[in-house]
Amino acid sequence: MKKTYKIEVDCANCANKMELAAKNTKGVKDASVNFMMLKMNVEFEEDADIKAVMKEVLKNCKKVEDDCEIYL
């Protein structure tokens, strides 16, 4: 399953950090961040609990870019 989330991030480099953090989260098959559109596209593993995975994605993104936001 794929979902798109609105994000808040200040620069393209920060968006890249968020993308890598999301990709390295358990339950995420793939992720991409579009800095210009302020959107994050996430493809989940088949058996993933989407809400729990996205909470973990947000936590991991905050570790690399503490002032970012993902609107869940």
Phi, psi and omega in degrees: 000141178244142176221154178243136181235142173283137180233165173230120181208149189272331185214163182297322179296320178295321178297321177296320177297319178297318180299314179296319179297319179294315181299330182270010179269134179299133181100348178262123177278318179202156178210147175216146180241131175254104184296319183295324181268351184054052180229147173238125175259129182234129172252127185262153171298156186302318185261018186284143170274102190303315181298316181293319180296316182292328174297320179291320177301312180299316179300315180292322178294321179296332178294323182266337181212090191293341180259017177276166177213143172237124181272103186276000000 
